[in-house]
Amino acid sequence: MIGVTGSGIAYLQMVRDGYVWCDHFENLSLTRKPKTKKSPDFVFSKPGERDVAIAESKATQGSSRTQFLRTVETGYVEQIHPYLGFEVGGAVASHGYSIGSWMTSPSKAELLIDHTAVAEPANVNSSGAPSDPSSVKRGNYLTVLSLLFGPDLPAALRARRPISLEASFPIVRWIGREWLAGYTTVPGTAGYDKATQAIAHSPSVYLLNRFALELDVARAFFTSIFRPADAADPLETVGRMDDELIAQARAAGGAVYPDGFSILGSEGEVIDTLNWDRLRGGLADRTGINALDQAAGPALADLTTLALSTNLDSLMKGRQPLSTFVPRPNLLTYRGPK
């Protein structure tokens, strides 16, 4: 758990330094073989820069400051420096960081950072082609989708496997923006029905989990995955979420991160569901709330049960559950990606 906490602190430090997109180093290809078996944890990309940064996270609760500082320095020498100048996922790693979280108490940590003294921006790779950080961006949003929907959808997208035509995605309006909302599937159960003397099956229930991705960013990401090879990559135009939106989210009881990932506050409203467009390889056009009102099929969950389940933490603390997320039963008849 200490390592996970340290990784989170390292991520937040990189975000504070202006980096927006991040992927795990092992997910990205290398164009040449390194001289070491050790490797960094993450690759970060910043708006307007073609090169990328690599980062290693260290964390401890028990070491002395001097001892841990040596650990951080060794992390840079052994896990960062050997990869400087390498092409990682098509982008040149021009600089790097070894970020240590020295946890002096359960609620406090001091950051010890060893980093490249002077980064040398690399706009082209060894073949002369432009350094391209788009793979890091795509990996970032695959990780976001795993938080929204679990591992199956990101795995299918990473392998470019077809997405089920039955896949549908809920859209939430919150703080003046529209968001692709995540949900958790609770499988249906089977039991013996005495009245009919047969096995009765209850449907699966889909509970909103408060994780979301800004809708325009989500559209750009899906298009990027399935676009023709000669088409422009829409992720090139995806930038950082503005500070005003981030502050607005905080004031509304949620959070928006620079890449468009969010934790929804309690005032969100489900306004639509979008189906998967297999022909275009992305989200279909808006159906409109009226079309949803007329949708056939039973609701998959009792509204009260669902509202309470969407925010268990709030329920435990005695606050009002997220009832505004479930204004109509038939909005919840969507089926998740398979």
PyMOL commands that set and color helices and strands:
alter all, ss='L'
color gray80, all
select helices_A, chain A and resi 2-16+25-27+65-83+134-149+152-158+215-226+234-237+243-251+289-293+303-309+312-316+323-325+329-332
alter helices_A, ss='H'
color red, helices_A
select strands_A, chain A and resi 21-24+42-45+52-60+87-88+91-105+108-115+168-174+177-186+190-193+198-201+205-214+255-256+261-263+269-277+282-283
alter strands_A, ss='S'
color yellow, strands_A
deselect
rebuild
show_as cartoon
